[in-house]
Structure formats: C-alpha cells, structure tokens
Amino acid sequence: MKKSILFLFMIISIVALAQSPKSEKVKYVTIKQKVCPNQKGFQLVLKAIENDSRCPEGVTCIWAGEVSVVVSLYKESKWIEDTTLVFSMKNEEDNKKWFSKYLSEKQKNIKSLRIIPYPKEGIPIDPKAYQLNIGYYK
C-alpha cells in the first residue's frame, strides 16, 4: 500500500512539474530606411546595408555569415550619429545592449534582432527592401 501511494505521488509530481511555463508574448519594432519627422525621443533609421554575407536559403554553407549595417540615430528629429553594427552570432549581445539604450522603456527587454529579408539562392534583394526587426518581451 505504501509503495502504491508513493508511486502515485511521484506520478502526480512529475506531471505537475512537466507543465510548460506560460509563454511570454513577443512584440516587434521595425526599423526602416526613412526618418519620421517631428518624432519625440530617440529614432533609429536603417541607413545602409554595407555587407550581407549570410548563407542563402537552399544552399549548404560552412559559415552562417553576417550582415553589416549602418544605423542612424536621431533625437527630436535631429541627427546625432551613424553607427555600424555587425549582426552575427558572436556579437548579438553587444547589439542588444546598443539598441536597448535607445528604445522606449517597455521595449528594452530584447529577445531577437533580425535583418529581413533573408537571402534566397539566385534571388537578388532590392537594397530598399531591407528592414531591421527587433523582437522584445511584452
């Protein structure tokens, strides 16, 4: 009888602990290649893509590649500086720290940084189509 109760208790504990935690909602901010006039606070603008060496979809690569971008920083619609950022696995945390300095308080908990569109084999990307998506926990 004791073994049955112990076994039942273990099963209930395993089931209770195996429940997945509440998923955190992720929202996105899109940084485009244009300046919005008369905006208060900091504004980020994707000025240029200097280099896109990411491995295209449909191709097997040894190296995942990286994207080098120039981001313009404005405050109260006045230009402050241009910063070159390299998006790769090794400097993802540095990029998150840089962006969190200029995002609003509710957007500072950054989950992901992505440059879109992602390259596809044999399909050129129009330079005007590039955007930067910043995913943050709500």
HUKADA-V811173 format. One line per field, one symbol per residue. psi: psi as a letter, one per 20 degrees, with the letter a starting at -180 (. if undefined). burial: b if it has 9 or more other ideal C-beta (glycine too) atoms within 8 Angstrom, else e. A space follows every 50 residues. Layout:
psi->???
burial->???
//
This chain:
psi->ghhggggggggggggghipqrppppprqppoakqpoqkpqaqpppogqoh pnkqoqqjqpqhpharppqppppqpkjppgrpppqporhhkghggggghh hirrgijimpgqpppqqpqqpjoqpphiiqrppopqp.
burial->eeeeeeeeeeeeeeeeeeeeeeeeebeebebeeeeeeebeeebbbbbebe ebebebeeeeeeeebbbbbbbbbbbebeeeeeebbebbeebbeebbebbb eebeeebbebeebebeeebeeeeebeeeebbbbbbbee
//
